[in-house]
Amino acid sequence: MATVAVTGHMRIDPQRSAAIADSLRAVLARSSADGLTGLSCLAEGADALFADLVLEAGGRLEVVLPSHDYRARMVAPH
């Protein structure tokens, strides 16, 4: 079993998102053979991209909430 965690910027430059996704896929591909768990707070940007790619790779997610009011303080209404 492999557990992978990523944190990154909330605003990803659209011109770089494909390269970032490719890099993350390469890391996840090395981990998915033994079972993959991704740790993420599901924030907009890099964290959400990572979570999507973990699911795409057939892995499972564990969500980490940094504080009890994280959503109210850090997440935009949309």
C-alpha positions in Angstrom: 0.0 0.0 0.0 1.2 3.5 -0.8 0.0 6.8 0.7 0.8 10.0 -1.2 0.0 13.5 0.0 0.4 16.7 -1.9 -0.1 20.3 -1.1 0.2 23.2 -3.5 -1.1 26.5 -4.8 -4.8 27.3 -5.0 -4.4 29.1 -8.3 -2.7 27.1 -11.0 -1.6 28.8 -14.2 -3.8 27.2 -16.9 -0.8 27.0 -19.2 1.0 24.8 -16.6 -1.9 22.6 -15.4 -1.3 19.9 -18.1 2.4 19.6 -17.1 1.5 19.5 -13.4 -1.1 16.8 -14.0 1.4 14.8 -16.1 4.0 15.0 -13.3 1.4 13.9 -10.7 0.3 11.0 -12.9 3.8 9.8 -13.1 4.2 9.8 -9.3 0.8 8.1 -8.8 1.6 5.5 -11.4 4.6 4.3 -9.4 2.3 4.0 -6.3 -0.9 2.6 -7.7 0.3 -1.0 -8.2 0.2 -1.8 -4.5 -2.9 0.1 -3.7 -3.0 3.9 -3.5 -4.4 6.3 -0.9 -4.2 10.0 -1.5 -4.3 12.5 1.4 -5.7 15.9 0.5 -7.6 18.8 2.0 -9.4 19.2 -1.3 -8.6 22.9 -1.6 -9.1 24.5 -5.0 -6.1 24.2 -7.3 -3.3 21.7 -6.8 -5.0 19.8 -4.0 -8.2 19.2 -6.0 -6.2 18.3 -9.1 -4.3 15.7 -7.1 -7.5 14.3 -5.7 -9.0 13.9 -9.1 -5.9 12.1 -10.4 -5.8 9.8 -7.4 -9.4 8.7 -8.2 -8.5 8.5 -11.9 -5.7 6.1 -11.0 -8.1 3.9 -9.0 -7.0 5.0 -5.6 -9.0 6.2 -2.6 -8.9 9.5 -0.8 -8.6 10.5 2.8 -9.6 14.1 3.4 -7.7 16.1 6.0 -9.5 19.2 7.4 -6.8 21.6 8.7 -9.2 23.2 11.2 -12.8 23.0 12.3 -13.7 26.2 10.4 -11.5 25.7 7.4 -14.3 25.6 4.8 -15.9 28.9 6.2 -12.5 30.7 6.2 -10.7 29.3 3.2 -13.2 28.0 0.6 -14.9 30.3 -1.9 -18.7 30.0 -2.0 -18.6 28.3 -5.5 
